[in-house]
Amino acid sequence: MSFDRKIKIAPSILAADFANFGAECEAIEAQGADWVHVDVMDGHFVPNITFGPATCAAIRPHIKGVMDVHLMIAPVDPYIEAFAKAGADVITAHAEAGPHTHRTLQAIRAAGAKAGLALNPGTPASEVEYYLDMVDLICVMTVNPGFGGQKFIHSQIDKVKQLRAMIGDRPIHIEIDGGVDPVTAPLVAQAGADVLVAGSAVFKGGSVSNPTPYGDNIRTIRAAAEGVWA
């Protein structure tokens, strides 16, 4: 998994057909997805329950590229190894999920995955200051975590700008998760984000048997984000 700051579209399978995950992952990659984003929720840290390491292991053979696993769980440390063994390329934990973020990031990298740190809307950019040399990705939540299909929180754009300035020339991705669509994509791209997680905005109108809309949606979001630099 090499580093570059080109725009990457990472469809969230939270918006996919739960009965057909393998085929859905293959379909979105075939239609141009760069990463596959897996939202793991525990019903404790966030008010929803989704899936765990067994689901990640099951879909891993259907994903040729990057499997980006976002752990919205607490505690997080006991589950890092299981998700790494399930094939996660990137494991992102929340800064708010426990008292020892430094240890969590160490554990993710020790397990062989790239380390991500997610910030809820109410968490300031300054939270990452002492972790900048330990992370490969910072995920800015532009909705409150727990459910798909929420409205984008515009105050987070300033946070992205702050993070972009803090990162400097370090090889760290800025990922946006929540409410990404062709309208919001250029706003966060211009602020400095390069990985855009989109759920309903990618999967709307399509299906495994009719995946063309997935590609249309991905291309529209990508073009909107890349257009800010034109």
Residue pairs with C-beta under 8 A, 6 or more apart in sequence:
1 66
1 89
1 90
1 114
3 136
3 171
3 173
5 173
5 194
6 194
7 189
7 194
7 196
7 222
7 225
7 226
8 34
8 35
8 173
8 194
8 195
8 196
9 32
9 33
9 34
9 35
9 196
9 198
9 202
9 218
9 221
9 222
10 33
10 34
10 35
10 36
10 37
10 66
10 68
10 175
10 195
10 196
10 197
10 198
11 28
11 33
11 36
11 37
11 197
11 198
11 199
11 202
11 203
11 214
11 218
12 37
12 38
12 39
12 148
12 177
12 197
12 198
12 199
12 202
13 21
13 24
13 25
13 36
13 37
13 38
13 39
13 59
14 39
14 50
14 148
14 199
15 148
15 149
15 199
15 200
15 202
15 203
15 204
16 24
16 25
16 28
16 203
17 24
17 207
17 208
20 208
21 55
21 58
21 59
21 62
22 58
22 59
22 61
22 62
23 62
23 208
24 203
24 208
25 36
25 59
25 62
25 63
26 62
27 206
27 208
27 211
27 214
28 36
28 202
28 203
28 211
28 214
28 218
29 36
29 63
29 64
29 65
30 211
30 215
31 211
31 212
31 214
31 215
31 218
32 215
32 218
32 219
32 222
33 65
33 202
33 214
33 218
34 65
34 66
34 195
35 65
35 66
35 67
35 68
35 90
35 195
36 59
36 63
36 65
36 66
36 67
36 68
37 68
37 70
37 177
37 197
38 51
38 55
38 56
38 59
38 67
38 68
38 69
38 70
38 88
39 50
39 70
39 72
39 148
40 50
40 51
40 52
40 56
40 69
40 70
40 71
40 72
40 73
40 83
41 48
41 49
41 50
41 72
41 73
41 145
41 146
42 49
42 72
42 73
42 74
43 49
44 73
44 74
45 72
45 73
45 74
45 94
45 96
45 97
45 145
46 72
46 145
46 146
47 146
47 147
48 146
48 147
52 79
52 82
53 79
53 82
53 83
53 85
53 86
54 86
56 67
56 69
56 83
56 86
56 87
56 88
57 85
57 86
57 87
59 67
60 67
60 86
60 87
63 87
66 89
66 90
67 87
67 88
67 89
67 90
68 88
68 89
68 90
68 92
68 116
68 175
68 195
68 197
69 83
69 86
69 88
69 90
69 91
69 92
69 113
70 92
70 116
70 118
70 139
70 177
70 197
71 79
71 80
71 83
71 91
71 92
71 93
71 94
71 97
72 94
72 97
72 118
72 145
72 146
73 79
73 97
74 94
74 97
74 98
75 97
75 98
76 93
76 94
76 97
76 98
76 104
77 98
77 100
77 103
77 104
77 107
80 91
80 93
80 104
80 107
80 108
80 111
80 113
81 107
81 111
83 91
83 113
84 91
84 108
84 111
84 112
84 113
85 111
88 113
89 113
89 114
90 113
90 114
90 115
90 116
90 136
90 137
91 108
91 111
91 113
91 114
91 115
91 116
92 115
92 116
92 117
92 118
92 137
92 139
92 175
93 101
93 104
93 105
93 108
93 116
93 117
93 118
94 117
94 118
94 119
94 120
94 145
95 101
95 117
95 118
95 119
95 120
95 123
95 127
95 128
96 119
96 120
96 123
97 104
98 104
101 117
101 131
102 130
102 131
102 134
105 115
105 117
105 131
105 134
105 135
106 134
108 114
108 115
108 116
109 115
109 134
114 136
114 137
115 134
115 135
115 136
115 137
116 135
116 136
116 137
116 138
116 139
116 175
117 128
117 131
117 135
117 137
117 138
117 139
118 138
118 139
118 140
118 141
118 145
118 177
119 125
119 127
119 128
119 138
119 139
119 140
119 141
119 159
120 141
120 144
120 145
121 141
121 142
121 143
121 144
121 153
121 155
121 156
124 159
125 159
125 162
125 163
125 166
128 135
128 138
128 163
128 166
129 166
132 166
132 167
132 170
132 172
133 170
135 172
136 171
136 172
136 173
137 172
137 173
137 174
137 175
137 195
138 163
138 167
138 172
138 173
138 174
138 175
139 175
139 176
139 177
139 197
140 156
140 159
140 160
140 163
140 174
140 175
140 176
140 177
140 188
140 193
141 156
141 177
141 178
142 152
142 153
142 156
142 176
142 177
142 178
142 179
142 180
142 184
142 188
143 150
143 151
143 152
143 153
143 177
143 178
143 179
144 150
144 153
145 177
145 178
148 199
148 200
149 199
149 200
150 178
150 179
151 179
152 178
152 179
152 180
152 181
152 184
153 178
153 179
154 187
156 176
157 187
157 188
157 191
158 191
160 174
160 176
160 188
160 191
160 192
160 193
161 191
161 192
163 174
163 192
164 174
164 191
164 192
164 193
167 174
167 192
173 194
173 195
174 192
174 193
174 194
174 195
175 193
175 194
175 195
175 196
175 197
176 188
176 193
176 195
176 196
176 197
177 197
178 197
180 188
180 196
180 197
180 198
180 201
180 221
181 198
181 201
181 221
182 201
182 220
182 221
182 223
182 224
183 224
185 196
185 198
185 221
185 222
185 224
185 225
186 224
186 225
186 227
186 228
188 196
188 225
189 196
189 225
189 226
189 228
189 229
190 228
196 221
196 225
198 217
198 221
201 217
201 221
202 214
202 217
202 218
202 221
203 214
203 217
204 213
204 217
205 213
205 216
205 217
206 212
206 213
206 214
206 217
